[in-house]
Amino acid sequence: MEEKHVPYDMKLVDLINKPEWFLKISPEGKVPLVKFNEKWVLDSNVITQSLEEKYPEPPLTTPPEKASVGSKIFSTFIGFLKSKDQGDGTEQALLNELSTFNDYLKENGPFINGEKISAVDLSLGPKLHHMKIALGHYKDWSVPDSLSFLKSYMENVFSRESFSKTQAQAEDVIAGWRPKVMA
């Protein structure tokens, strides 16, 4: 919505203590969600598609063959973050995904769709933001300097006005990924 300059009224939700009004709209407590024409839309892909149809300029469409680029990064980040065994291969799995993405950007970048940012970049950006903050905090880990195209990509996405206006604050990311204490 920021990239397309569509006015909106953002409501932040405490996902640890979800308010009743939010659970009525999203019983599973999932975000993001947007109200279009008095109807709540709960899926990021459907939201993006609806925005693209209603507000075609600037175009943010990602060609189908590029829509899954970088799609395994978030799940491998979570695996590494939740891992309690340093030798279980989760860090290497993440490094492999990041390296593959770095190589893709080297050949096709600076964005997934080439010269212009697209919806897939806008979806991946917040996930990389969470990865950077959570792994930095909980694992004292950062993206290796050898992945220079990835680092440049993250800087490009994170420096966009649309990202800075909507990014999760570091303390919220840290709190959101805090390991659950077993009773």
N, C-alpha and C positions, 0 to 999 in steps of 0.2 A: 504494500500500500504506500509505503514511503517512496519507493522507486517510481511508482506511477503517480505520485502526488495526489492520492485519493485521501480526502479527509476522513478521519476516524476518531473514535473516542476509546482509548485503550484503558482497560481495567486490569490491573495486576492482581493475581490470585495467589494466595499463600497455599502452595500445593501440599504442605504438611498439615495445615489446618484449613481444609477446603470449606468455604462458606456454603451454606445451604442453597442460596440462590444459584450458585455455580453448579452444584451437584444436580439440581433440577434440570439444568440445561445439558450437562455432561455427566450422566450418572457414573461413568467409569473414571471421571476426573481428568480427562485428557484435554490437553491444549495443543495447539492454538484452536480457537474457534472464533467464527465471525458471523455476524447477523447480516444476511442479505435478504432484502425484501420481506422482512418479518420472519425469516426462516433461519435457524441456526445451522451452520455448516461446520462440521467437526474435523474434517480430514484436510491435512495440509495440501495434498495434491488437488483435491476438489476446490479448495479455497483458491489456489493458484490458477487453476483452469477457469474458474468463475471470474476472477479478476482479469485474466487475459481476454476473455470474451467481452466483458462489460467495458473494460478500459484497455483497448489494444495498443495505446501509445504510452510510453515507449514499449516496444515488443520485448518480452522476456521469455518467449517460448524457447524451449530446449528441444532440439531434434531428438526423436525417440532413441536413436543409436547412441546418443550421448547422455541420456537421462540417468543411466545407472553408474556413470563414472564417479568413483569415490564412494559408492554406496555401502561398501563394507567397512569403511573407516570407523564409523560410530560404534558398530557392534564389537569390533576388535579393541577399540578404546575401552569400552565397558568391561570386556573380558580382562584386559590388563589392569584396569583400575581395581576391579574386585578380586584379583588374584592375590593369594596369600603366599604363594610359592614362587620365588624368584626364577627357578629353573623350569617352570612349567610351559614355557614357549609362548606365553601370551604377549610378552614384550616384543619378541621377534615377529610374531604374527602382525602386530600393529606396525612395526618397522617395515615389514614386507608390503603391507597395504599402502603405507605412506610413501614408500619408495616407488611403487607402481604408479601412484598418483603423481608424484614428482616427475617421473619419466613422461607421463602423459602430458603434463603441463609444459615440459621442456619442448615437446614436439608440437603441441596444439594451443598453448596458452597465449596470453596470460590468464585467461579464464577458460572454463570448461568448453564453452562454445566459441573460443577464439578471442577476438579483440573486445567483444562486448559481454558484459555480465548478463547472466540469464537466471531463470528461476532455480535451476539446480545449484548454482553458486549461492544464491540467497538461502537455500535450504541447508547446504553444507556449511556455510559460514558459522552459524550459531553452534553447530556440533563441534567444529574445530575450536571455537571459543571455549566451550565447555571442556574439551580435551586439554587445551593449553592450561586453563586455570586449575582444573581438578587434578591432573597428573602433576602439575607443578607443585601443588599444595600437598597432596597425599603421597606422592612417590618421588618428589624432588627430581622430576623428569621434564625434559623439554625436547622439542623437535631438534634433531641433530643438524648442525650447520651444513653438513653435506647435502641436505635436502633443500638446496637454495631456491629452487623454483616453488616448492611448497611454502617455504618461509615468505617469499615474495608475494605469493598468492594470498596467504593469510593477512599480510600487511595491507595488500590492496583491498581485500574485502573488509577488514576491520576498520580501515580508515574512511570508508564510505559514510557519508552523512546518514544514509538510511540505516546503516548498521549501528552507528554510534547512538542514534536516537532510540533504538529499540533493543540494544544488547542487555543481557542479564548482567547485573552487578556482580563483581567477583565474590563478595560475601554471600550472595544468594546462590551462586553456583557451588561454592564450597559447602554451604549448608545443605543444598539439595543432594549432593553426592556423599554426604557424611555417612560412614558405615553404620548400618543399623546395629544397635547393641542387643545382643541376645540375652533374654531374661532367664 
